[in-house]
Amino acid sequence: MNRKTNDISAFPCKDENYVEGLKVNTYEQGMTLRDYFAAKAMQAMISNSDLKNGPAVDGVSVTIEIAAYLVADAMIKERNK
C-alpha cells in the first residue's frame, strides 16, 4: 500500500475480483484512520457538557471539527513512534 501513514484505511474490506480469469483480492479503502480518530474525538468533545464554543488550542478557541482533526493527527503521530 503506497499511501500516507495518516491516510490508511480504518476498516479495509477484502473484495474478490477476477482479472483475465484469475481471482485477485482487492481492498475497499473506506474511511481513513485519521477520519475515524477525528470522529471519536469529536464524539467525546460533543458529549462534554462543559464545552460550549469549542476547545482552546494554544490559547485560541477553535471549532470542534478542527480540534477533532488536531487530536486525530496527534494520535497518529503517537501511534507511529
NORPE-V889644 format. One record per pair of residues at least 24 apart in sequence whose ideal C-beta (glycine too) atoms are under 7 Angstrom apart, sorted by sequence separation. I is the first residue (numbers start at 1). GAP is how many residues later the second one is. D is the distance in whole Angstrom. If there is no record, write none. Layout:
i=I gap=GAP d=D
i=I gap=GAP d=D
//
This chain:
i=8 gap=24 d=7
i=9 gap=24 d=7
i=7 gap=25 d=5
i=8 gap=25 d=5
i=10 gap=26 d=4
i=42 gap=26 d=4
i=6 gap=27 d=7
i=7 gap=27 d=7
i=41 gap=27 d=4
i=6 gap=28 d=5
i=38 gap=30 d=4
i=41 gap=30 d=4
i=38 gap=31 d=5
i=41 gap=31 d=6
i=38 gap=34 d=4
i=37 gap=35 d=4
i=34 gap=38 d=5
i=37 gap=38 d=5
i=37 gap=39 d=7
i=34 gap=42 d=6
i=33 gap=43 d=7
i=6 gap=67 d=7
i=6 gap=70 d=5
i=5 gap=71 d=7
i=5 gap=75 d=6
//
